Amino acid sequence: MSTEGTLRPVTTHRLAEMKSRGEKISMLTAYDYSMAKILDRAGIDIILIGDSAANVMAGYTTTVPMTLDKMIYHAQSVTRATERALVVVDMPFGTYQGNSKEALASAVRIMKETEAGAVKLEGGCEILESVDRILSAGIPVMGHLGLTPQSIHKYGTYAVRAKSDEEAQKLVEDAKLLEKAGCFGIVLEKIPASLAGRVAKELAIPIIGIGAGRYVDGQVLVAHDMLGINNEFSPRFLRRYANLADIMSEAFTNYIADVKSGNFPSDNEQY
Ligand code: KIV
């Protein structure tokens, strides 16, 4: 799909309208200008500057080391390329938990320095004060429940979450709290499809799933994973739409061979 003639920017209000008319919402990550430009022109609804940049861009094993300055750098690169999609920026670990004033200061920096449209925070009742304070400043907030990668050291595993009745009940309550607070949407990560479907049905705001099945209002994936740039990560929920690692590797091998043999550059490729 081309975006020609459809450049009306996606807002949180448009996302709500999409949910009410049953139109699914598409969301992918980007961390740099070139990727964001391709994504935006393809017609994606939401671009997420995920703190998964810690994994795919920087090679960390968790998202915990990500900093606010680095998120702002990535987000600035993305917003320079984006004309249509709503740009959402992850607030990194340690910038909003336990101190709502610091949370607001972090969110204000993101909004002022990147010109993004919203921020995303991981957690439910534990971070409600921060969510409230950020929202009261007029900054749109997206929640993130289920598998919350910033809490990896608490859980010790990236296994499916909310399989027990107790955990599922807490997730539903947290989702309702976030909606009541004023969040415009929630990402649900790696939970049973039936539970995610229940949340999407009981809440009026859009619910975007990753590994949360098909009964939700939209889907998000990490672009590097669905493009097959990183082939080391293969969870069941991931559909690969390309195998760019192979394509890039072949191009690099051919380039190296051409340089070594003197085949590149040719007469036409020099001045
Ligand atoms: O950081 C990220 O990329 C995310 C998505 C997995 C939703 O939060």
Residues whose N, C-alpha, C, O or C-beta is under 5 A from the ligand:
A	BS01	KIV	T29 G50 D51 S52 V187 I210 V220
